Amino acid sequence: AMAWYVLTLGTEPTLAGWLPANMIGGAGVACTMPVLAAGAASRLPVDKLAVGGAVNQTGRQSGGAIGVALLVPLLGTASGAAGALAGFHRMWLFAAACSLLAGLTAVLLGRRQAEPETVRVPATATVTPD
């Protein structure tokens, strides 16, 4: 979606420029958020699920706040429509680079060897023959 913005958008708003990028971006978010939430909680014990979800949401919200804070220096002080467009192009390219870096990090972390899971059988369990 970020690449679409950089490659197609100009100083005049067009539906053909914004709609496809927003559809792509929305599909990306819809595919990412459930997997992110599941990944954050998948290896946690049951009594820590709420904490894991809270840490995940805190990280997501903090990242959004930092992203908004970086928006101003990336946009700069533009004079005229062409200067503003150049600032937005810098911002979209930065967002695309961050997205690629996050995806690469997720792939590399996912390649780590997972620990084998153990099944715990209660000591009071008995097996009776039929």
C-alpha positions as CSV (number, residue, x, y, z in Angstrom):
1,A,0.0,0.0,0.0
2,M,2.8,2.4,0.9
3,A,4.6,1.7,-2.5
4,W,1.2,2.3,-4.2
5,Y,1.0,5.7,-2.6
6,V,4.5,6.7,-3.6
7,L,4.1,5.5,-7.2
8,T,0.6,6.7,-8.0
9,L,-0.5,9.6,-5.9
10,G,0.0,13.2,-6.9
11,T,-1.2,16.5,-5.7
12,E,-4.7,16.0,-6.9
13,P,-6.9,13.4,-5.1
14,T,-8.3,10.6,-7.2
15,L,-10.4,7.6,-6.3
16,A,-8.2,5.4,-8.6
17,G,-5.2,6.4,-6.5
18,W,-6.5,6.1,-3.0
19,L,-9.0,3.2,-3.2
20,P,-6.6,0.4,-4.3
21,A,-4.0,1.4,-1.7
22,N,-6.5,1.6,1.1
23,M,-7.9,-1.8,0.1
24,I,-4.4,-3.3,0.0
25,G,-3.5,-1.7,3.4
26,G,-6.8,-2.8,5.0
27,A,-6.3,-6.4,3.8
28,G,-2.7,-6.3,5.2
29,V,-3.9,-5.1,8.6
30,A,-6.8,-7.7,8.6
31,C,-4.3,-10.5,7.9
32,T,-1.6,-9.2,10.3
33,M,-3.5,-8.3,13.5
34,P,-5.1,-11.7,14.4
35,V,-1.8,-13.5,13.7
36,L,0.1,-11.0,15.8
37,A,-2.3,-11.4,18.7
38,A,-2.2,-15.2,18.4
39,G,1.6,-15.2,18.2
40,A,1.9,-13.1,21.3
41,A,-0.2,-15.5,23.4
42,S,0.5,-18.9,21.8
43,R,3.3,-20.0,24.1
44,L,2.1,-18.4,27.3
45,P,0.6,-20.3,30.2
46,V,-3.1,-19.9,30.7
47,D,-2.6,-17.7,33.8
48,K,-0.5,-15.2,31.8
49,L,-2.7,-14.8,28.7
50,A,-4.1,-11.5,29.8
51,V,-0.7,-10.1,30.5
52,G,0.6,-11.3,27.1
53,G,-2.4,-9.6,25.3
54,A,-1.8,-6.4,27.3
55,V,1.9,-6.3,26.4
56,N,1.0,-6.9,22.7
57,Q,-1.5,-4.0,22.7
58,T,0.9,-1.7,24.6
59,G,3.6,-2.4,22.1
60,R,1.2,-1.8,19.2
61,Q,-0.1,1.5,20.7
62,S,3.4,2.7,21.6
63,G,4.6,2.0,18.0
64,G,1.7,4.0,16.7
65,A,2.5,6.9,19.0
66,I,6.2,6.8,17.9
67,G,5.1,6.7,14.3
68,V,3.0,9.8,14.7
69,A,5.8,11.6,16.5
70,L,8.1,10.7,13.5
71,L,5.6,12.0,11.0
72,V,6.5,15.7,11.6
73,P,10.2,15.4,11.0
74,L,9.6,13.1,8.0
75,L,7.2,15.5,6.4
76,G,9.3,18.6,7.2
77,T,8.2,22.1,6.5
78,A,6.8,22.0,3.0
79,S,6.2,25.0,0.9
80,G,3.5,24.4,-1.7
81,A,1.9,21.2,-3.0
82,A,5.0,19.8,-4.5
83,G,7.0,20.1,-1.3
84,A,4.1,18.5,0.7
85,L,4.0,15.6,-1.8
86,A,7.7,15.1,-1.5
87,G,7.3,15.0,2.3
88,F,4.5,12.5,2.1
89,H,6.6,10.3,-0.2
90,R,9.4,10.3,2.3
91,M,6.9,9.3,5.0
92,W,5.4,6.5,2.9
93,L,8.8,5.2,2.0
94,F,9.9,5.2,5.7
95,A,6.7,3.3,6.6
96,A,7.3,0.8,3.8
97,A,10.9,0.3,5.0
98,C,9.7,-0.2,8.6
99,S,7.0,-2.7,7.4
100,L,9.6,-4.7,5.5
101,L,12.0,-4.7,8.4
102,A,9.2,-5.9,10.8
103,G,8.3,-8.7,8.3
104,L,11.9,-9.8,8.0
105,T,12.3,-9.8,11.7
106,A,9.1,-11.9,12.1
107,V,10.4,-14.4,9.5
108,L,13.8,-14.7,11.2
109,L,12.2,-15.1,14.7
110,G,9.8,-17.7,13.3
111,R,12.7,-19.8,12.0
112,R,14.0,-20.5,15.5
113,Q,13.7,-24.0,16.7
114,A,10.6,-24.4,18.8
115,E,10.9,-26.3,22.1
116,P,9.1,-29.6,22.1
117,E,5.9,-29.5,24.1
118,T,5.5,-31.8,27.0
119,V,2.2,-33.4,28.0
120,R,1.7,-33.5,31.8
121,V,-0.4,-36.4,33.1
122,P,-1.8,-35.9,36.6
123,A,-0.3,-38.3,39.2
124,T,-3.8,-39.5,40.2
125,A,-4.7,-40.6,36.7
126,T,-5.3,-44.3,36.4
127,V,-5.8,-46.5,33.4
128,T,-8.3,-49.3,33.7
129,P,-8.6,-52.0,31.1
130,D,-11.9,-52.6,29.4
